[in-house]
Amino acid sequence: MAVQSPTLDRARLLDWYHQIVLIRLFENTCDELYKDKKITGVYLHLYSGHEATGVGALAALTENDHVITAYRDHGIALARGVDPKRLMAEMMGKRTGVSGGKGGSMHLASREHNFWGGYAIVGGHFPLATGIALKVKYMSEPNVVLCFMGDGATNNGYFHESLNMSAIWDLPVVWLIENNLVGMGTRIEDSSGQTELVKRAVAYGMKEGGRIDGQDVTKVYEAVSQAVEYAKTTGPVLIESLTYRYKGHGVSDRSYDSREDMVSELKTWSERDPLHVLRDQLVAQFSGIEGELDQIEKDAAAAVQEAVKFAEDSPAPTYEDLINNVYIGRGIYD
């Protein structure tokens, strides 16, 4: 089922450019803050390089639709509209954070935005996406669930079980694989017998949404818009977005410094940086727009610095905050 995408006007494209720039600068800053030990925790997974996929996909949703992802979640949260100040506060474990400082980098969530996380367990969010979609269908709500995942999670049992159930029940869910070719340190051809991951849809009788150029925000938007419309009326869709992360799997990963294959690949993919792809499109389409783009970059940089200051000035959670929202059920022997 194909639909005609709304016109991609100047204002919308400029907004997408702002989002992509904001995510890139936010992630670069988080990388620096982690090295300075202002952001702590076991790991930090950056979205740098994936921005066009997140921004384009989320632009296809309404505010009442649902979003869920794994631990590479900061960029998706920003694209969903989460306040950069509260997001940065969460990164630093502050009371004013979007999850009260209890979630940190890998467990972000915002009920206000129907953004359900942020999950550190690989594939652990797939059954939740299926459950949310079942609720949507059961309640006859006109909404969809968009579930992001990395290529490395598609060999997980949760993937097969969740996609299978979504197909059996014709659930309104779009499964979006962000295939960056390397799951942690393992290349896709070494971990999957079928490297075109979207073809796995066939095994479940599910619609293939295609392999898309994940570096081009307009192409992502158009593909996901069609998938969303189909999912809302007919059933689940599987899409594979070809993209590339510009940092290691996590901040401690030095693969790009030590592995010849990844160093070479990074150089190739950097030539199609989502920032440059969209900027080039805007410059070609709208004469004299360079000044506006430069101002957008300055505004995004200022927003990130404002977020850092807000987070640094925010209080840490108290003991009362720690035990708040913890529920205890009484056992039969109490």
QUIGITA-V606195 format. One record per residue. N is the residue number from 1. PHI is phi in radians with two decimals (* if undefined). Layout:
BEGIN
n-><N	N>
phi-><PHI	PHI>
END
This chain:
BEGIN
n-><1	2	3	4	5	6	7	8	9	10	11	12	13	14	15	16	17	18	19	20	21	22	23	24	25	26	27	28	29	30	31	32	33	34	35	36	37	38	39	40	41	42	43	44	45	46	47	48	49	50	51	52	53	54	55	56	57	58	59	60	61	62	63	64	65	66	67	68	69	70	71	72	73	74	75	76	77	78	79	80	81	82	83	84	85	86	87	88	89	90	91	92	93	94	95	96	97	98	99	100	101	102	103	104	105	106	107	108	109	110	111	112	113	114	115	116	117	118	119	120	121	122	123	124	125	126	127	128	129	130	131	132	133	134	135	136	137	138	139	140	141	142	143	144	145	146	147	148	149	150	151	152	153	154	155	156	157	158	159	160	161	162	163	164	165	166	167	168	169	170	171	172	173	174	175	176	177	178	179	180	181	182	183	184	185	186	187	188	189	190	191	192	193	194	195	196	197	198	199	200	201	202	203	204	205	206	207	208	209	210	211	212	213	214	215	216	217	218	219	220	221	222	223	224	225	226	227	228	229	230	231	232	233	234	235	236	237	238	239	240	241	242	243	244	245	246	247	248	249	250	251	252	253	254	255	256	257	258	259	260	261	262	263	264	265	266	267	268	269	270	271	272	273	274	275	276	277	278	279	280	281	282	283	284	285	286	287	288	289	290	291	292	293	294	295	296	297	298	299	300	301	302	303	304	305	306	307	308	309	310	311	312	313	314	315	316	317	318	319	320	321	322	323	324	325	326	327	328	329	330	331	332	333	334>
phi-><*	-1.71	-2.21	-1.51	-1.19	-1.03	-1.07	-1.56	-1.45	-0.99	-1.08	-1.16	-1.12	-1.16	-1.10	-1.12	-1.11	-1.04	-1.09	-1.11	-1.11	-1.04	-1.08	-1.07	-1.21	-1.09	-1.19	-1.04	-1.20	-1.07	-1.03	-1.16	-1.17	-1.16	-1.13	-1.51	1.12	-1.52	-1.88	-2.04	2.12	-1.17	-2.64	-2.55	-1.96	-1.66	-1.70	-1.02	1.80	-1.65	-0.95	-1.12	-1.16	-1.13	-1.15	-1.13	-1.18	-1.23	-1.14	-1.48	-1.77	-1.69	-1.19	-1.57	-1.32	-2.02	-2.30	-2.55	-2.64	-1.67	-1.56	-1.56	-1.99	-1.06	-1.12	-1.17	-1.07	-1.11	-1.15	-1.37	1.86	-1.15	-1.06	-0.99	-1.15	-1.21	-1.20	-1.16	-1.09	-1.15	-1.04	-1.62	1.24	-1.66	-1.07	-1.45	-1.16	-1.06	-2.04	1.21	1.43	-1.62	-1.68	1.23	-0.99	-1.66	-2.30	-1.35	-2.75	-2.60	-1.03	-1.00	-1.84	0.90	-1.88	-1.73	2.06	1.25	-2.31	-1.46	-1.41	-1.05	1.39	-1.15	-1.55	-1.08	-1.08	-1.16	-1.08	-1.09	-1.15	-1.10	-1.13	-1.13	-1.09	-1.04	-1.21	-1.04	-1.56	0.98	-1.50	-1.49	-2.15	-2.40	-1.92	-1.89	-2.02	-1.53	-2.73	-1.57	-1.08	-1.14	-1.47	-1.36	-1.72	-1.42	-1.03	-1.00	-1.06	-1.15	-1.11	-1.24	-1.14	-1.07	-1.14	-1.13	-1.32	-1.03	-1.68	0.91	-1.43	-1.42	-2.36	-1.87	-1.62	-2.03	-1.53	-1.65	-1.52	-1.79	1.34	-2.37	-1.55	0.96	-1.94	-1.82	-1.22	-1.03	-1.25	-1.68	-2.10	-2.37	-1.19	-2.06	-1.40	-1.54	-1.11	-1.13	-1.19	-1.14	-1.02	-1.04	-1.10	-1.92	1.15	-1.80	-1.21	-1.47	-1.58	1.66	-1.66	-2.14	-1.35	-1.30	-1.63	-1.97	-1.08	-1.21	-1.20	-1.12	-1.01	-1.13	-1.17	-1.24	-1.04	-1.16	-1.13	-1.10	-1.09	-1.15	-1.08	-1.18	-1.89	-2.21	2.75	-1.20	-2.35	-1.98	-2.15	-2.12	-1.76	-1.54	-2.48	-2.75	-1.48	-1.60	-2.08	-1.15	-0.90	-2.44	-1.15	-1.59	-1.38	-1.93	-1.01	-1.24	-1.63	-2.04	-1.89	-1.07	-1.08	-1.38	-1.07	-1.16	-1.16	-1.05	-1.07	-1.11	-1.24	-1.17	-1.22	-2.07	-1.02	-0.90	-1.07	-1.24	-1.04	-1.26	-1.07	-1.10	-1.10	-1.16	-1.12	-1.24	-1.56	-2.22	-1.13	1.29	-1.52	-0.96	-1.09	-1.13	-1.16	-1.08	-1.17	-1.03	-1.12	-1.16	-1.14	-1.15	-1.09	-1.14	-1.12	-1.18	-1.14	-1.12	-1.14	-1.08	-1.09	-1.02	-1.15	-1.12	-1.48	-1.41	-1.34	-1.35	-1.09	-1.61	-1.07	-1.08	-1.12	-1.07	-1.62	-1.29	1.14	-1.83	-1.91	-2.12	-1.65	-1.35	-1.40	-1.25	-1.74	-1.34>
END
